[in-house]
Amino acid sequence: MNKLNPWKLAVPVAALALVTGCSTPAGSANGAPQGAEATNLVLDSCGRQVVFDKAPESVLAVGSEAPALLTAAGAGDKLTHYAGSMQVPFDEETMAVVRKADRITEDSHDVSYEMILDSGADVVIGTDIAAGIDLDSLAERLESAGVKMLTVSGYCAGFEDRSTGGLSGFDQIYKDVESYGQLFGTEQVAAGSVKDMHSRVERHPPPA
């Protein structure tokens, strides 16, 4: 039986959902229709509440997971900057998005506060953002400079005093895709991607 790696699942499903038009009826906790800007949306980032009064226009993705999650959510076009390797088995849709983005560094561990600000992005989404730096302090500094910061849920457990909200594995992926769909008003595409991921997991369940 084939095993599915949760953090690879979002990569191929992004293209599948977009190409096939797989979707479910609109609807979210915010009730915002597809394409609408987020208004007073609160997203959880490892237990830290991040408030958005509008949908970001540009995203800096740090690490390889964020681009795939954004593409799966239907928000790949918002990715304007990328910090990380190009030697990643991205699906075709995600690779096209990453190639269009301005690459600020090849090593996501090298990202600094100054790099984030210099990118001009409205929000930075990633994994090990600015390794060795307290994330709460960095988030506060960025917030003061007008930049929001979200951590990919799969990395919440890697930090002390971080909350995973009781989620793990695939559920963390589903959460991020749905959250990005809410943020960028692409709930229908995000719901379609999550539905397809659920189907793939059911067909190839991980070993008990």
N, CA, C and O of each residue as an XYZ file, in Angstrom:
832
protein
N       0.844     -1.203      0.000
C       0.000      0.000      0.000
C       0.874      1.247      0.000
O       1.850      1.319      0.747
N       0.542      2.203     -0.811
C       1.321      3.438     -0.883
C       1.102      4.279      0.360
O      -0.013      4.365      0.873
N       2.160      4.893      0.839
C       2.057      5.783      1.985
C       2.025      7.224      1.511
O       2.715      7.592      0.560
N       1.229      8.026      2.170
C       1.162      9.442      1.821
C       1.894     10.253      2.864
O       1.639     10.105      4.059
N       2.790     11.099      2.433
C       3.458     12.035      3.319
C       2.594     13.283      3.404
O       2.365     13.933      2.384
N       2.098     13.645      4.614
C       1.202     14.798      4.721
C       1.741     16.061      4.087
O       0.977     16.825      3.496
N       3.075     16.307      4.196
C       3.614     17.572      3.712
C       3.940     17.549      2.225
O       4.382     18.555      1.671
N       3.723     16.402      1.571
C       3.838     16.337      0.124
C       2.466     16.339     -0.529
O       2.342     16.550     -1.736
N       1.431     16.099      0.281
C       0.086     15.943     -0.262
C      -0.414     17.201     -0.936
O      -1.075     17.123     -1.972
N      -0.118     18.350     -0.378
C      -0.650     19.597     -0.928
C      -0.029     19.955     -2.266
O      -0.612     20.732     -3.022
N       1.136     19.410     -2.577
C       1.828     19.796     -3.806
C       1.086     19.361     -5.057
O       0.729     20.225     -5.858
N       0.828     18.057     -5.278
C       0.127     17.677     -6.504
C      -1.337     18.048     -6.510
O      -1.903     18.259     -7.582
N      -1.981     18.137     -5.346
C      -3.409     18.407     -5.329
C      -3.722     19.831     -5.752
O      -4.832     20.112     -6.204
N      -2.756     20.735     -5.611
C      -2.999     22.123     -5.996
C      -3.351     22.209     -7.471
O      -4.351     22.826     -7.839
N      -2.541     21.597     -8.314
C      -2.803     21.637     -9.743
C      -4.074     20.888    -10.083
O      -4.836     21.321    -10.947
N      -4.316     19.760     -9.410
C      -5.498     18.959     -9.693
C      -6.770     19.732     -9.432
O      -7.696     19.700    -10.242
N      -6.825     20.429     -8.308
C      -8.034     21.167     -7.965
C      -8.290     22.302     -8.936
O      -9.438     22.557     -9.301
N      -7.239     22.987     -9.357
C      -7.405     24.129    -10.233
C      -7.736     23.722    -11.663
O      -8.549     24.365    -12.326
N      -7.099     22.648    -12.136
C      -7.311     22.226    -13.512
C      -8.685     21.601    -13.703
O      -9.353     21.849    -14.707
N      -9.112     20.773    -12.716
C     -10.387     20.080    -12.865
C     -11.565     20.936    -12.451
O     -12.714     20.610    -12.749
N     -11.275     22.045    -11.755
C     -12.361     22.906    -11.304
C     -13.109     22.309    -10.140
O     -14.238     22.707     -9.855
N     -12.487     21.346     -9.455
C     -13.130     20.708     -8.314
C     -13.402     21.733     -7.237
O     -12.491     22.452     -6.826
N     -14.641     21.815     -6.768
C     -14.985     22.791     -5.740
C     -16.243     22.367     -5.028
O     -16.955     21.460     -5.460
N     -16.505     23.048     -3.917
C     -17.729     22.847     -3.177
C     -18.398     24.191     -3.041
O     -17.755     25.210     -3.293
N     -19.684     24.247     -2.647
C     -20.376     25.528     -2.529
C     -19.645     26.480     -1.606
O     -19.000     26.066     -0.643
N     -19.756     27.770     -1.917
C     -19.076     28.785     -1.114
C     -19.601     28.774      0.303
O     -20.740     28.384      0.558
N     -18.752     29.210      1.224
C     -19.179     29.306      2.601
C     -17.992     29.192      3.519
O     -17.141     28.324      3.323
N     -17.914     30.052      4.521
C     -16.828     30.000      5.477
C     -17.295     30.686      6.740
O     -18.408     31.207      6.814
N     -16.420     30.675      7.735
C     -16.767     31.315      8.996
C     -16.998     32.800      8.805
O     -17.707     33.422      9.596
N     -16.407     33.381      7.761
C     -16.553     34.810      7.520
C     -17.684     35.118      6.553
O     -18.143     36.257      6.468
N     -18.127     34.115      5.835
C     -19.210     34.316      4.880
C     -18.820     35.180      3.710
O     -19.694     35.764      3.069
N     -17.539     35.285      3.403
C     -17.093     36.140      2.303
C     -17.145     35.369      0.999
O     -16.640     34.247      0.950
N     -17.737     35.917     -0.073
C     -17.784     35.230     -1.356
C     -16.413     35.184     -1.993
O     -15.519     35.947     -1.626
N     -16.250     34.276     -2.958
C     -14.958     34.144     -3.628
C     -14.564     35.459     -4.288
O     -15.363     36.096     -4.973
N     -13.306     35.849     -4.062
C     -12.796     37.070     -4.663
C     -12.951     38.290     -3.770
O     -12.410     39.356     -4.065
N     -13.701     38.133     -2.661
C     -13.917     39.283     -1.785
C     -12.738     39.444     -0.842
O     -12.067     38.467     -0.509
N     -12.487     40.653     -0.417
C     -11.409     40.892      0.518
C     -11.837     40.458      1.914
O     -13.003     40.581      2.290
N     -10.870     39.947      2.675
C     -11.154     39.547      4.042
C     -11.358     40.793      4.897
O     -10.635     41.776      4.734
N     -12.335     40.764      5.807
C     -12.621     41.890      6.687
C     -12.596     41.406      8.118
O     -13.383     40.539      8.498
N     -11.687     41.967      8.927
C     -11.568     41.590     10.324
C     -11.481     40.075     10.492
O     -12.151     39.493     11.345
N     -10.674     39.467      9.695
C     -10.473     38.023      9.776
C      -9.348     37.733     10.754
O      -8.282     38.346     10.688
N      -9.588     36.791     11.667
C      -8.584     36.407     12.656
C      -8.118     34.990     12.343
O      -8.919     34.055     12.349
N      -6.828     34.830     12.072
C      -6.261     33.524     11.795
C      -5.320     33.125     12.920
O      -4.623     33.962     13.494
N      -5.311     31.838     13.224
C      -4.433     31.314     14.255
C      -3.077     30.957     13.655
O      -3.006     30.290     12.623
N      -2.014     31.397     14.294
C      -0.662     31.079     13.857
C       0.105     30.527     15.052
O       0.753     31.273     15.787
N       0.024     29.218     15.236
C       0.681     28.553     16.368
C       0.240     29.140     17.703
O       1.051     29.308     18.613
N      -1.039     29.448     17.816
C      -1.575     30.005     19.050
C      -1.556     31.518     19.103
O      -2.135     32.114     20.012
N      -0.896     32.151     18.140
C      -0.873     33.614     18.075
C      -1.970     34.078     17.125
O      -2.050     33.610     15.989
N      -2.814     34.996     17.584
C      -3.923     35.477     16.783
C      -3.472     36.620     15.873
O      -2.961     37.638     16.341
N      -3.669     36.436     14.570
C      -3.264     37.443     13.591
C      -4.527     38.018     12.959
O      -5.323     37.287     12.368
N      -4.704     39.322     13.086
C      -5.923     39.981     12.614
C      -5.661     40.681     11.282
O      -4.714     41.455     11.146
N      -6.516     40.393     10.308
C      -6.426     41.027      8.997
C      -7.694     41.845      8.760
O      -8.801     41.328      8.912
N      -7.542     43.122      8.389
C      -8.711     43.937      8.058
C      -8.920     44.014      6.553
O      -9.881     44.619      6.078
N      -8.012     43.397      5.809
C      -8.167     43.305      4.356
C      -7.269     42.190      3.841
O      -6.330     41.774      4.519
N      -7.562     41.713      2.642
C      -6.743     40.653      2.065
C      -5.404     41.218      1.617
O      -5.369     42.255      0.954
N      -4.303     40.560      1.963
C      -2.979     41.029      1.518
C      -2.877     41.003     -0.008
O      -3.477     40.160     -0.675
N      -2.111     41.936     -0.534
C      -1.900     41.991     -1.980
C      -0.666     41.208     -2.408
O      -0.567     40.769     -3.554
N       0.281     41.033     -1.477
C       1.526     40.344     -1.831
C       1.999     39.482     -0.670
O       1.836     39.835      0.498
N       2.593     38.337     -1.021
C       3.044     37.375     -0.022
C       4.504     37.006     -0.244
O       4.928     36.754     -1.372
N       5.267     36.977      0.846
C       6.602     36.407      0.838
C       6.480     35.015      1.436
O       6.118     34.876      2.604
N       6.776     33.984      0.658
C       6.728     32.606      1.141
C       8.126     32.180      1.549
O       9.068     32.284      0.763
N       8.260     31.703      2.774
C       9.545     31.233      3.285
C       9.477     29.711      3.419
O       8.661     29.180      4.173
N      10.342     29.021      2.682
C      10.301     27.567      2.687
C       9.386     27.036      1.595
O       8.622     27.789      0.991
N       9.467     25.739      1.347
C       8.772     25.145      0.201
C       7.312     24.802      0.437
O       6.571     24.609     -0.527
N       6.871     24.719      1.694
C       5.492     24.319      1.950
C       4.488     25.420      1.626
O       3.420     25.150      1.075
N       4.830     26.656      1.969
C       3.883     27.762      1.793
C       3.416     27.947      0.346
O       2.223     28.158      0.132
N       4.302     27.879     -0.659
C       3.825     28.048     -2.033
C       2.789     27.004     -2.434
O       1.798     27.333     -3.086
N       3.011     25.740     -2.048
C       2.074     24.679     -2.400
C       0.740     24.871     -1.699
O      -0.314     24.649     -2.295
N       0.779     25.282     -0.434
C      -0.455     25.509      0.322
C      -1.244     26.678     -0.265
O      -2.468     26.613     -0.379
N      -0.544     27.736     -0.633
C      -1.205     28.891     -1.232
C      -1.839     28.537     -2.575
O      -2.954     28.961     -2.878
N      -1.116     27.758     -3.373
C      -1.650     27.359     -4.668
C      -2.871     26.470     -4.491
O      -3.858     26.612     -5.212
N      -2.805     25.558     -3.538
C      -3.953     24.693     -3.252
C      -5.159     25.512     -2.815
O      -6.302     25.137     -3.078
N      -4.898     26.639     -2.144
C      -5.983     27.502     -1.682
C      -6.511     28.414     -2.776
O      -7.491     29.130     -2.570
N      -5.864     28.394     -3.946
C      -6.296     29.257     -5.037
C      -5.718     30.652     -4.965
O      -6.190     31.559     -5.650
N      -4.686     30.833     -4.132
C      -4.102     32.158     -3.931
C      -2.651     32.226     -4.388
O      -1.891     33.075     -3.923
N      -2.268     31.344     -5.290
C      -0.891     31.345     -5.756
C      -0.476     32.634     -6.424
O       0.700     32.998     -6.399
N      -1.431     33.332     -7.024
C      -1.096     34.581     -7.712
C      -0.691     35.687     -6.757
O      -0.158     36.711     -7.186
N      -0.935     35.497     -5.467
C      -0.552     36.498     -4.470
C       0.898     36.346     -4.027
O       1.440     37.225     -3.357
N       1.528     35.231     -4.401
C       2.909     34.991     -4.004
C       3.828     35.817     -4.903
O       3.993     35.520     -6.086
N       4.413     36.843     -4.330
C       5.262     37.749     -5.097
C       6.746     37.576     -4.791
O       7.597     37.985     -5.581
N       7.062     36.964     -3.633
C       8.450     36.784     -3.226
C       8.621     35.402     -2.614
O       7.720     34.881     -1.956
N       9.788     34.819     -2.841
C      10.047     33.465     -2.353
C      11.448     33.367     -1.773
O      12.412     33.854     -2.363
N      11.553     32.727     -0.601
C      12.837     32.464      0.032
C      12.964     30.962      0.199
O      12.291     30.365      1.040
N      13.830     30.350     -0.603
C      13.981     28.910     -0.503
C      14.533     28.306     -1.772
O      14.840     29.008     -2.735
N      14.653     26.995     -1.754
C      15.250     26.261     -2.863
C      14.285     26.081     -4.024
O      13.071     25.994     -3.839
N      14.848     26.027     -5.219
C      14.058     25.695     -6.398
C      14.138     24.197     -6.686
O      13.432     23.692     -7.558
N      14.998     23.489     -5.954
C      15.155     22.051     -6.140
C      14.123     21.297     -5.308
O      14.463     20.438     -4.494
N      12.885     21.632     -5.527
C      11.773     21.041     -4.784
C      10.803     20.421     -5.791
O      10.548     21.029     -6.831
N      10.258     19.243     -5.523
C       9.330     18.621     -6.480
C       7.950     19.271     -6.473
O       6.940     18.618     -6.212
N       7.930     20.582     -6.767
C       6.647     21.274     -6.868
C       5.829     20.697     -8.024
O       6.394     20.227     -9.011
N       4.503     20.732     -7.903
C       3.680     20.405     -9.053
C       3.805     21.542    -10.063
O       4.327     22.609     -9.739
N       3.337     21.320    -11.261
C       3.535     22.290    -12.340
C       2.941     23.654    -12.010
O       3.561     24.682    -12.279
N       1.755     23.668    -11.435
C       1.079     24.928    -11.105
C       1.879     25.726    -10.079
O       2.087     26.929    -10.234
N       2.326     25.032     -9.025
C       3.087     25.712     -7.977
C       4.448     26.175     -8.493
O       4.897     27.271     -8.156
N       5.100     25.356     -9.303
C       6.401     25.748     -9.842
C       6.278     27.008    -10.684
O       7.149     27.876    -10.632
N       5.211     27.114    -11.454
C       5.008     28.306    -12.275
C       4.861     29.538    -11.397
O       5.374     30.607    -11.729
N       4.168     29.394    -10.292
C       3.976     30.499     -9.359
C       5.299     30.918     -8.731
O       5.610     32.106     -8.640
N       6.080     29.915     -8.295
C       7.357     30.198     -7.643
C       8.332     30.863     -8.614
O       9.065     31.775     -8.231
N       8.342     30.415     -9.854
C       9.259     30.985    -10.841
C       8.951     32.447    -11.137
O       9.857     33.211    -11.471
N       7.709     32.839    -11.022
C       7.324     34.229    -11.277
C       7.689     35.146    -10.108
O       7.829     36.357    -10.278
N       7.840     34.557     -8.925
C       8.111     35.353     -7.728
C       9.560     35.815     -7.683
O      10.447     35.152     -8.220
N       9.794     36.947     -7.044
C      11.156     37.426     -6.821
C      11.788     36.564     -5.726
O      11.214     36.404     -4.649
N      12.960     36.016     -6.001
C      13.627     35.143     -5.041
C      14.609     35.956     -4.217
O      15.568     36.513     -4.752
N      14.368     36.021     -2.911
C      15.198     36.882     -2.078
C      16.414     36.153     -1.504
O      17.403     36.792     -1.147
N      16.350     34.822     -1.413
C      17.483     34.029     -0.950
C      17.217     32.564     -1.254
O      16.066     32.136     -1.344
N      18.298     31.796     -1.411
C      18.163     30.371     -1.689
C      17.953     29.563     -0.420
O      17.443     28.443     -0.475
N      18.337     30.114      0.715
C      18.259     29.397      1.989
C      17.228     30.069      2.887
O      17.425     31.200      3.332
N      16.140     29.374      3.147
C      15.081     29.968      3.970
C      15.557     30.278      5.385
O      14.974     31.127      6.059
N      16.617     29.597      5.846
C      17.149     29.856      7.179
C      17.832     31.215      7.269
O      18.040     31.737      8.364
N      18.178     31.785      6.124
C      18.909     33.056      6.114
C      18.003     34.287      6.125
O      18.488     35.418      6.144
N      16.705     34.069      6.113
C      15.775     35.206      6.053
C      15.884     36.047      7.325
O      15.899     35.524      8.439
N      15.957     37.346      7.129
C      16.071     38.263      8.264
C      14.912     39.248      8.257
O      14.152     39.342      7.293
N      14.802     39.967      9.344
C      13.782     41.016      9.465
C      13.924     42.026      8.329
O      12.937     42.450      7.727
N      15.168     42.400      8.051
C      15.418     43.389      6.997
C      15.008     42.857      5.623
O      14.437     43.588      4.814
N      15.301     41.588      5.366
C      14.914     40.984      4.090
C      13.406     41.006      3.907
O      12.903     41.294      2.821
N      12.698     40.700      4.976
C      11.238     40.674      4.905
C      10.705     42.062      4.578
O       9.836     42.216      3.720
N      11.230     43.069      5.265
C      10.764     44.437      5.005
C      11.136     44.889      3.596
O      10.334     45.519      2.906
N      12.353     44.565      3.177
C      12.816     44.986      1.851
C      11.993     44.361      0.728
O      11.914     44.924     -0.364
N      11.381     43.209      0.979
C      10.570     42.558     -0.051
C       9.334     43.371     -0.391
O       8.822     43.302     -1.509
N       8.853     44.145      0.583
C       7.652     44.938      0.373
C       6.366     44.137      0.462
O       5.290     44.661      0.175
N       6.464     42.859      0.859
C       5.280     42.012      0.972
C       4.398     42.439      2.136
O       4.881     42.972      3.136
N       3.089     42.197      1.993
C       2.136     42.537      3.057
C       2.120     41.491      4.161
O       1.837     41.799      5.319
N       2.429     40.242      3.790
C       2.417     39.159      4.768
C       3.519     38.172      4.420
O       3.771     37.905      3.245
N       4.175     37.629      5.442
C       5.177     36.600      5.251
C       4.602     35.306      5.818
O       4.155     35.256      6.964
N       4.623     34.258      4.989
C       4.068     32.965      5.389
C       5.146     31.917      5.196
O       5.725     31.812      4.114
N       5.422     31.139      6.235
C       6.457     30.140      6.051
C       6.652     29.211      7.212
O       5.776     29.046      8.061
N       7.828     28.598      7.235
C       8.137     27.553      8.201
C       9.120     28.075      9.244
O       8.727     28.703     10.227
N      10.392     27.808      9.015
C      11.411     28.230      9.985
C      11.868     29.647      9.680
O      13.034     29.877      9.360
N      10.954     30.585      9.778
C      11.268     31.977      9.466
C      12.316     32.513     10.441
O      12.155     32.425     11.658
N      13.386     33.065      9.884
C      14.440     33.686     10.690
C      14.858     32.758     11.830
O      14.609     33.062     12.997
N      15.476     31.658     11.510
C      15.902     30.655     12.487
C      16.706     31.290     13.612
O      17.559     32.147     13.381
N      16.417     30.853     14.835
C      17.143     31.354     15.996
C      16.584     32.637     16.580
O      17.104     33.139     17.576
N      15.529     33.178     15.975
C      14.926     34.420     16.464
C      13.570     34.119     17.086
O      12.800     33.335     16.531
N      13.271     34.716     18.208
C      11.981     34.520     18.850
C      10.866     34.977     17.910
O      10.822     36.139     17.506
N       9.966     34.052     17.567
C       8.940     34.357     16.578
C       7.959     35.422     17.039
O       7.519     36.250     16.243
N       7.612     35.404     18.329
C       6.680     36.418     18.823
C       7.274     37.812     18.709
O       6.597     38.755     18.299
N       8.546     37.935     19.075
C       9.207     39.240     18.983
C       9.304     39.691     17.533
O       9.074     40.858     17.218
N       9.648     38.754     16.653
C       9.739     39.089     15.235
C       8.375     39.498     14.700
O       8.268     40.469     13.951
N       7.337     38.768     15.076
C       5.987     39.087     14.620
C       5.565     40.478     15.079
O       4.929     41.217     14.328
N       5.918     40.831     16.305
C       5.570     42.153     16.844
C       6.310     43.246     16.074
O       5.728     44.280     15.745
N       7.576     43.020     15.793
C       8.353     44.016     15.041
C       7.776     44.205     13.648
O       7.633     45.329     13.167
N       7.445     43.082     13.002
C       6.878     43.161     11.663
C       5.510     43.828     11.675
O       5.184     44.620     10.791
N       4.716     43.501     12.684
C       3.383     44.100     12.798
C       3.501     45.619     12.917
O       2.727     46.362     12.313
N       4.471     46.066     13.699
C       4.685     47.510     13.862
C       5.084     48.166     12.549
O       4.832     49.351     12.329
N       5.718     47.372     11.671
C       6.152     47.889     10.371
C       5.091     47.666      9.296
O       5.306     47.982      8.126
N       3.947     47.119      9.704
C       2.853     46.926      8.756
C       2.861     45.607      8.008
O       2.178     45.461      6.994
N       3.635     44.638      8.506
C       3.719     43.328      7.851
C       3.183     42.250      8.792
O       3.584     42.184      9.955
N       2.290     41.414      8.299
C       1.752     40.308      9.087
C       2.635     39.079      8.903
O       3.333     38.950      7.897
N       2.598     38.172      9.892
C       3.386     36.955      9.795
C       2.554     35.747     10.198
O       1.918     35.748     11.252
N       2.557     34.709      9.352
C       1.860     33.458      9.627
C       2.856     32.312      9.518
O       3.680     32.279      8.603
N       2.777     31.377     10.450
C       3.639     30.198     10.427
C       2.844     29.008      9.903
O       1.710     28.786     10.325
N       3.428     28.247      8.992
C       2.777     27.037      8.493
C       2.530     26.107      9.678
O       3.434     25.855     10.474
N       1.305     25.598      9.793
C       0.880     24.861     10.993
C       1.735     23.642     11.311
O       1.897     23.293     12.481
N       2.281     22.994     10.296
C       3.076     21.802     10.537
C       4.331     22.043     11.347
O       4.960     21.096     11.819
N       4.702     23.306     11.512
C       5.910     23.640     12.248
C       5.629     24.196     13.635
O       6.559     24.563     14.353
N       4.375     24.261     14.016
C       4.037     24.817     15.331
C       4.619     23.979     16.463
O       5.065     24.519     17.475
N       4.613     22.661     16.293
C       5.091     21.785     17.355
C       6.596     21.866     17.550
O       7.118     21.348     18.538
N       7.289     22.494     16.645
C       8.735     22.582     16.736
C       9.239     23.712     17.616
O      10.448     23.887     17.771
N       8.327     24.479     18.192
C       8.722     25.605     19.029
C       8.123     25.462     20.424
O       7.011     24.957     20.582
N       8.865     25.907     21.429
C       8.340     25.888     22.786
C       7.184     26.874     22.897
O       7.166     27.921     22.250
N       6.212     26.503     23.747
C       5.059     27.365     24.000
C       4.273     27.663     22.727
O       3.639     28.712     22.618
N       4.315     26.738     21.762
C       3.529     26.899     20.542
C       2.321     25.985     20.608
O       2.400     24.873     21.131
N       1.237     26.444     20.092
C       0.012     25.647     20.102
C      -0.272     25.102     18.711
O      -0.222     25.835     17.723
N      -0.571     23.804     18.642
C      -0.971     23.196     17.378
C      -2.488     23.111     17.282
O      -3.032     22.635     16.285
N      -3.170     23.582     18.338
C      -4.623     23.515     18.341
C      -5.137     22.091     18.356
O      -6.287     21.839     17.995
N      -4.285     21.148     18.775
C      -4.685     19.752     18.826
C      -4.672     19.069     17.471
O      -5.113     17.926     17.349
N      -4.168     19.764     16.441
C      -4.148     19.190     15.092
C      -2.773     18.629     14.763
O      -1.759     19.074     15.300
N      -2.758     17.648     13.875
C      -1.488     17.093     13.425
C      -1.644     16.555     12.016
O      -2.763     16.339     11.549
N      -0.517     16.337     11.331
C      -0.533     15.709     10.020
C      -1.425     16.385      9.009
O      -1.329     17.590      8.776
N      -2.305     15.583      8.404
C      -3.161     16.074      7.337
C      -4.075     17.206      7.798
O      -4.341     18.140      7.042
N      -4.563     17.120      9.058
C      -5.491     18.143      9.545
C      -4.848     19.529      9.559
O      -5.529     20.537      9.366
N      -3.541     19.575      9.787
C      -2.847     20.860      9.747
C      -2.816     21.419      8.327
O      -2.932     22.627      8.125
N      -2.660     20.533      7.351
C      -2.671     20.971      5.958
C      -4.050     21.498      5.592
O      -4.173     22.568      4.995
N      -5.090     20.744      5.951
C      -6.451     21.179      5.655
C      -6.721     22.561      6.262
O      -7.311     23.434      5.626
N      -6.272     22.731      7.507
C      -6.494     24.003      8.195
C      -5.835     25.157      7.446
O      -6.456     26.198      7.235
N      -4.576     24.973      7.043
C      -3.868     26.064      6.374
C      -4.501     26.404      5.027
O      -4.680     27.578      4.704
N      -4.837     25.390      4.245
C      -5.450     25.641      2.942
C      -6.763     26.394      3.118
O      -7.030     27.354      2.396
N      -7.582     25.966      4.072
C      -8.860     26.647      4.319
C      -8.646     28.072      4.819
O      -9.361     28.990      4.420
N      -7.653     28.251      5.700
C      -7.370     29.592      6.239
C      -6.923     30.548      5.141
O      -7.364     31.696      5.101
N      -6.046     30.081      4.247
C      -5.579     30.941      3.164
C      -6.717     31.229      2.185
O      -6.770     32.302      1.584
N      -7.616     30.275      2.030
C      -8.788     30.515      1.197
C      -9.665     31.611      1.774
O     -10.186     32.454      1.043
N      -9.823     31.592      3.089
C     -10.586     32.647      3.759
C      -9.904     33.996      3.603
O     -10.549     35.002      3.307
N      -8.597     34.005      3.806
C      -7.839     35.248      3.772
C      -7.893     35.927      2.413
O      -8.011     37.149      2.324
N      -7.806     35.130      1.357
C      -7.746     35.709      0.020
C      -9.066     35.615     -0.741
O      -9.120     35.933     -1.929
N     -10.123     35.183     -0.069
C     -11.432     35.135     -0.714
C     -11.535     34.068     -1.780
O     -12.282     34.227     -2.746
N     -10.794     32.977     -1.619
C     -10.819     31.885     -2.608
C     -11.314     30.603     -1.941
O     -10.767     29.522     -2.160
N     -12.349     30.742     -1.131
C     -12.834     29.594     -0.356
C     -13.247     28.409     -1.216
O     -13.019     27.260     -0.835
N     -13.845     28.669     -2.359
C     -14.329     27.572     -3.191
C     -13.180     26.694     -3.683
O     -13.263     25.467     -3.632
N     -12.115     27.324     -4.156
C     -10.958     26.554     -4.622
C     -10.333     25.804     -3.446
O      -9.979     24.632     -3.574
N     -10.198     26.473     -2.307
C      -9.606     25.844     -1.121
C     -10.435     24.642     -0.682
O      -9.888     23.589     -0.358
N     -11.760     24.803     -0.673
C     -12.638     23.708     -0.273
C     -12.509     22.536     -1.239
O     -12.528     21.377     -0.825
N     -12.380     22.840     -2.524
C     -12.212     21.786     -3.511
C     -10.911     21.025     -3.306
O     -10.875     19.802     -3.432
N      -9.849     21.747     -2.990
C      -8.560     21.108     -2.745
C      -8.617     20.210     -1.517
O      -8.118     19.084     -1.536
N      -9.225     20.712     -0.457
C      -9.330     19.928      0.776
C     -10.188     18.682      0.542
O      -9.866     17.597      1.026
N     -11.267     18.848     -0.195
C     -12.127     17.698     -0.509
C     -11.344     16.642     -1.272
O     -11.476     15.449     -1.000
N     -10.532     17.076     -2.225
C      -9.744     16.134     -3.010
C      -8.685     15.462     -2.150
O      -8.426     14.269     -2.303
N      -8.070     16.220     -1.245
C      -7.076     15.641     -0.350
C      -7.707     14.581      0.545
O      -7.126     13.519      0.766
N      -8.901     14.876      1.059
C      -9.613     13.895      1.883
C      -9.825     12.600      1.098
O      -9.631     11.505      1.625
N     -10.220     12.738     -0.146
C     -10.481     11.565     -0.988
C      -9.217     10.747     -1.193
O      -9.255      9.518     -1.149
N      -8.101     11.425     -1.416
C      -6.826     10.729     -1.636
C      -6.385      9.995     -0.386
O      -5.861      8.884     -0.469
N      -6.595     10.613      0.789
C      -6.221      9.972      2.053
C      -7.100      8.746      2.289
O      -6.618      7.722      2.772
N      -8.381      8.846      1.951
C      -9.293      7.714      2.123
C      -8.904      6.551      1.221
O      -9.041      5.388      1.601
N      -8.415      6.871      0.013
C      -8.016      5.815     -0.914
C      -6.698      5.171     -0.502
O      -6.471      3.986     -0.745
N      -5.827      5.969      0.127
C      -4.514      5.463      0.548
C      -4.266      5.870      2.008
O      -3.415      6.719      2.272
N      -4.993      5.279      2.944
C      -4.849      5.683      4.346
C      -3.461      5.347      4.874
O      -2.875      4.335      4.492
N      -2.932      6.204      5.761
C      -1.619      5.922      6.360
C      -1.720      4.704      7.263
O      -2.800      4.417      7.781
N      -0.635      3.988      7.464
C      -0.665      2.790      8.330
C      -1.033      3.149      9.747
O      -0.677      4.222     10.235
N      -1.745      2.259     10.411
C      -2.192      2.506     11.791
C      -1.006      2.478     12.740
O      -1.175      2.665     13.945
